[in-house]
Amino acid sequence: MESETLKRLQFPALTKSHIMNCSFHSWYPRYRSVTPKARLIPLPLPFLEYLRSDGIVLPPEENAPRTEWSDSDSGIFSSNDNASDQEDGEDEDPSVHWAETHQSIKNTIQELGGKVIPKLNWSAPKDATWISSTNSMDCRAPNDIYLLLKSSDFVTHDLEHAFDDCVEDDSEPSSKLEIVDIPYHLILRKHILLNPSVEFRCFVRNRKLLAICQRDLNHFDFLFKMEDKLRDRIQWFFDEKLKHSFPDANFVFDVYIPPPHDRVWLVDINPWAQRTDPLLFSWLELLTMAEPPSPVEEQFLRMSLHSGAIILTTEESPESQNSDESDDEEEEDADDELFIPEVRLVHKDDPEAYGFTTPQYSAHKLPRDVVDASRGGEGSLREFADQWKEVLAKRQREDEGDESEAD
């Protein structure tokens, strides 16, 4: 029976308008006061083409000496002092095509204290931290941001597959949107030290908060003592800030509740769709979970005789008509109290509690030599990148030689 239910189970129709409503640039202005400090930079077409292009070519860093590397017979990297080779190896500065955006990014980094966390409309490049010299999303310079964005599968999904699985709805203007029409933005958030134990994912169906769970899949014993308080804080936040103001009835939102655990910060809003990770729940649970009942107005049937005919009419019950507004509000509140959103935490003996043994985003990792180079710091990574460019250039020369011989 369960398998039959699963086969019939369907998400509500995923529309392009819902995807756009979950884009950071769409919801941030409405919830700016309850969201960590961020700046949005509109991205021009040349910059988007740069992100979509193959390979990683970064703008030259200011005051950074340029060094060419070659692979000697001993297998040790050594500097190549041949001036002509250096000239041949120099790459065009890609930022000349979006110099204004490049400067805006530099200025914003300084404005936000010199360290930022980047994000595109929907996704942050969390899967690309392996390529960063700090193994994190902390960025101090524009090139740190470009390196993460161009190495991330999550960002590629934003750029190429944002409208996957969406259905056409002629009643909505946004149904005609294509990928090229999306107003892409680079979101730079001020870097703050987040405690992952108090980040939570919350699931909303039909404008009712159904479920809450940890975002970090490790066991934190202190959370169990705070479960009721956390639920109350998130419920209040949802009722006051999101319930009636977000355009869609179904969505998923992430919150952060730092000590002393009295204030809730909105971190992100995600589509109610299979692409969003349900974490400690399953989508089968979330789509079939019972929800709080909607308040029903009490009515009664009145019968009257008019010209020999019986006429039936419905009216509000006398009790309902005579009750005060305050009584109505109390009844609605009582109905809501009957339902308590489920809070799911990782218990000590749960398999999820040992998730640290599996590298996060392991499906998006690159070969071991690339990872080793990133762990060696900025110098090792630059050396690896320069070596890789030399290998590509050598292959290109060999291909050109083969073609000339064939002619």
Secondary structure, DSSP 8 states (H G I E B T S, - for coil): -HHHHHHH-------HHHHHHTSHHHHTTTSGGGS--EEEEE--HHHHHHHHSSS------TT-----EEE-TTS-EEE---HHHHHHH----GGGGGHHHHHHHHHHHHHTTS-EEEE-SS---GGGGGGSTTSSS-BSSHHHHHHHHHH-HHHHHHHH-TTTT----TTSGGGG--GGG---EEEEEE-----GGGEEEEEEETTEEEEEEESS-S--THHHHTHHHHHHHHHHHIIIIITTTSS-SSEEEEEE--TTS---EEEEEE-SSTTS--TTS-HHHHHH----------EEEEEEEETTEEEEEEEE-HHHHHS-HHHHHHHHHHHHHT---EEE---TTSGGGGGGGS-TTGGG---HHHHHHHHT-HHHHHHHHHHHHHHHHHHHHHHHHHHHHH-
